[in-house]
Amino acid sequence: MSKNKNRQVVIAPADFIEAAPAPVEEAVPVEKVERIADLMEVMEKASLRQIASLTGANYNSLLKASKAPIMGAIYDPDSINYPAVEAVLIRKIGEDAYLTLDWSEIDLESKSVVVDLTENEGDVVSLRGSQSKFTILLKTPTHVVLKPVDETNTQPRVMSNFTFKHSGGKVC
């Protein structure tokens, strides 16, 4: 039997919880961005990975800092702790370098890994760890569509060229 069986949990009604109004700030041009929060507002496609690439900071350190709880706020796993991210960047590159960063250099283009395959459409291939043989139905710069040679199974498989290459895809 538990010693805490008479323990009561009191939950405050929503009326008593007050949220501070968000400060209204004007949009800042990219050239004058001084804080990460402003950057994320101005450049909606900017990501922590791109910031890490630009600054040379470790992406995992930035990600861990971004998910740290914000003092005085209810924890929200979807919110980003911008002051903690800034602290990691300042610790990594120095305050002077952080204040003089040119945020417009962030590469906002999405990059997909392009792996050239030597196999052609119509080739019969096998994958590592599989007894099945597949025919390449379609090949794009980033993906490959495979159809099992077995007549009973007609469901195609789609995988990236990177995954195909590292799955040991080879011509039979």
N, C-alpha and C positions, 0 to 999 in steps of 0.2 A: 504494500500500500504506500502511496506517495505521501511525503510529509507536507506537500504544498496543495493538498486537496481543497483547502479553504481559500486559496488565493483567488482574488478577483481581478479582472482586467477591466479598466475603465477606458472607454474610447471617447475622446472629445467630439462633440458634434461639429459638423462642418462650419457652423456659424461662428465658432470661436477661433477658427484658423484663418488668419488673414495673410493674404499674399501681397507682397510689396508690389506696387505698380512698376511696370518696366519703364525705365527712362527712355524718353523719345529723343533719338539722336538723328541728325541728318546723315545721308549717305556720304561716305568719304571716298574721294577718288583713289584709285589704286596706287598712284604715285605717293600719296600722303598717308598711307595706312601705317599705323604705328602699333596696332594690337592685332593679335590673331583673330579676335572676335570680329573686328571690323573687316578683316580680310575675308573671313568666311561669309560675311553678309554681302560684301561687294562682289566677290567671285564665288558664286554659288557652287561651281564645280570644283573648287579647290578642295583638296583632301589632305589628311595628315601625311599620307605617303608622299605626296608631291612636295609638301613642306619639308619633310625629312630629306628628300632628294635634293632640294634646293640648298638647304642649310648644311647638309652632311651629318645631321643628327640621326640617331638610331630610331627607326620607325617604331619598334616595340616599346621603347622608352616613352615616345610621344603618345602612343596608344594607351599605355598604362596610366600615364599622367592624365590623359583626357577622361578616363573613366573613374578617377579618384573622386570621392565625395566632395561636394562644395560645402564649405563651412557655413552654417546657418540656414541651409536649405534642405528640404526633404530630398532624399536620394532618388534620382531618376536615372536609370541606366541608359537612357537615350540622350541625356544632356551631356554637354562637353564642358569640362573644367578648363576654360581658357587660361586663367592665371597659372594653373599648374603646368600647362603646355608651354606657356611663355617662360616659366621658371626653368624648365628643362632645356629650352633653346638657349636661354641666357647662360646657363651653366655650361652648355656645350660650346657655344661660339663666342661668348663674351657679350657684355651689354653694349659696348660700342658697335660691334659688328651687327648685333641684333637691331639696333636703332637705325643703322644705315642700310639694311637689306632692301633690295629692289624687288618688291613682291610681284612686279609685272613680269619677271622672268620665269614665273611658275608655268610649267608646261601643262596646259589644260587638255591636251589631246589624249584620248584614251589610247593605250598602246596594247596591242595584242601580240603575242609571241607568234612569229611566222616561222614555221619549220618547213623546209622544202623536202618533199617526199620523192623518192626515186620511183615509187610504184605508180602505175598508170591505171586509169579507169578500165575495168574489165579483167584486171589481174586477180588471180586467186591467191589469197594470203592466209596465213595462220597467225594466231596470237599466242604469246607465251602463256603456258598453263592451261591452254584450251585444246581439246581434241578436234574442235570444229574448224572447218575451213570457210572462209568468207570471200565473196566477190566484191570488189570495189565498184559501187554504183556511181558515185559522184565524188569528185575531189575539188575542193575550193582552196584558196590560199591559207585558210585557217582550220578547216574541218574536212572530215572524210566520212562518207556514208558506206556502210558495209551491209551486205545481205548474205545470210548463211547459204552455203551451197546445198545443204540438206533440204529436200523438197517438203518435208513436214513443217518446217519452221520458215515462215516468210517475213517475220518481223525484222525490219532493218535496224542496225545499230549506228548511232552517230557519235563520233568522238572527235576531239580536237586532234590536229596533226601531232601536237606535242605528246598527248596521251598515246596515240597510235604508235608513234616512234618508240616511246619508252615502254610500251606493252610488248615489244618485241615483234611488231608487225613485219613479216617478211614474205616474199613471194615463194610459193610452193613449187 
